[in-house]
Amino acid sequence: MATQAEKRGLPDPSLSLFQLLDPAVHADPYPFYRRLREQAPVMWDPFMHTWVVTRYEDVMTVLHRFSADRTPDPKKMEALGLPSLGPVADVMARQMLFLDAPAHTRLRKLCSSAFTPRRVEAMEDQIREIAGGLIDACAGRGAMDLVADFAEPFPAIVTAGLLGVPLDDHRRLKAWSATFAEMLGNFQHNPDRIHDVLRCVADMTGYFREAIREQERRPREGLIRSLMDAEVDGSRLSEDEVIANTIVTMVGGQETTTNLIGNGMLTLIRMPEKMRQLRERPEIIATAVEELLRFETPSQHTARIAPEDTVIGGKLIRKGEAVMAVMAAGNRDPERFADPDDLDLTRADNRHLAFGWAAHFCFGAALARMEARIAYSALLGRLEDIRLAGDRLEWRTNSGLRGLKSLPIAFRAVEAAA
């Protein structure tokens, strides 16, 4: 077992997660993750001030046993000399994503009673219509930016419909979502980003508070209404809890789905034989989505706190220390997945970590899966000869919620869509 002195020793800097800030590493992080798994699967990263775990079993242990309650409350922010971040902390401290039992259990039960599988299933026809409309708007051009023209607006419009707010507001929802994701997915923040996030939180809070007032005046179907009405064992959500968990549902539902569609389509374009297989065998779409989630994990890593002294991989992690669980690395672990760097669209044993694990398993996983199945089916069903239309790809500078800024493609529209 490593001593504290050994743990604090400086490792090879090339193994630090700060390497993800290198655009070349960020564009293809999987060789870097392989080095971490092989050379330092449980490592203290002094540059990040956190432990980093990359093996499948270790990531599962962290997600299952470690604390998600990692957001300082406004008073702690003030004590840290960061009083301006109080409003952000106030919202995040009310979100399921950053709470442990029993507070997390209460919120999860209430939100689950509002966001039911039946609600997701009832949206399927509407989601297909949204996907088809976005593709038809570009089909005649023979070219599109798959991210800007489809992967971004598609889940944004779906999310607006889910929440019960005007569909025309989807652009605002998307802009807020991308900005707030800077807090969720990045471990580097500069003053400009913090200012944008503060303004974003204020705007979102005001928008959803007014949406609640509108629901009180003129009730309409949607998740906001259901969250307002939810009651379990005599407990109800406060207005601030409705707003906070509407925000996390909106952000999580958009950013991960955008990345799943964009990154997944890029993978299929780069592997034309796999695209052909999926086009010719549409019945494998469900397993294909799971494999694309594993192969190109939209949410790459997440942070936890050690609830007690714990030994993982022979290393002692002290109570209260931060741990970064790298799901994307665990999803390529050869000890868990056969030929993990191969894309197998019919992979049967595929208990990947893309949606997290245990109590904090992704709240909107069923909707994300449905959106992805519909998106891939619609794109491959309406467009042929899909190919890249540019030589250079640019990725967002978000290390955790890794996705493309744009994906220019050219194609030939099938006759029915044209």
Secondary structure, 3 states (H helix, E strand, C coil): CCCHHHHHCCCCHHHCHHHHHCHHHHHCCHHHHHHHHHHCCEEEECCCCEEEECCHHHHHHHHHHCECCCCCCHHHHHHCCCHHHHHHHHHHCCCHHHCCCCHHHHHHHHHHHHCCHHHHHHCHHHHHHHHHHHHHHHHCCCEEEHHHHHHCHHHHHHHHHHHCCCHHHHHHHHHHHHHHHHHHHCCCCCHHHHHHHHHHHHHHHHHHHHHHHHHHHCCCCCHHHHHHHCEECCEECCHHHHHHHHHHHHHHHHHHHHHHHHHHHHHHHHCHHHHHHHHHCHHHHHHHHHHHHHHCCCECEEEEECCCCEEECCEEECCCCEEEEEHHHHCCCCCCCCCCCCCCCCCCCCCCCCCCCHHHCCCCHHHHHHHHHHHHHHHHHHEEEEEECCCCCCECCCCCECCECCCEEEEEECCCCC
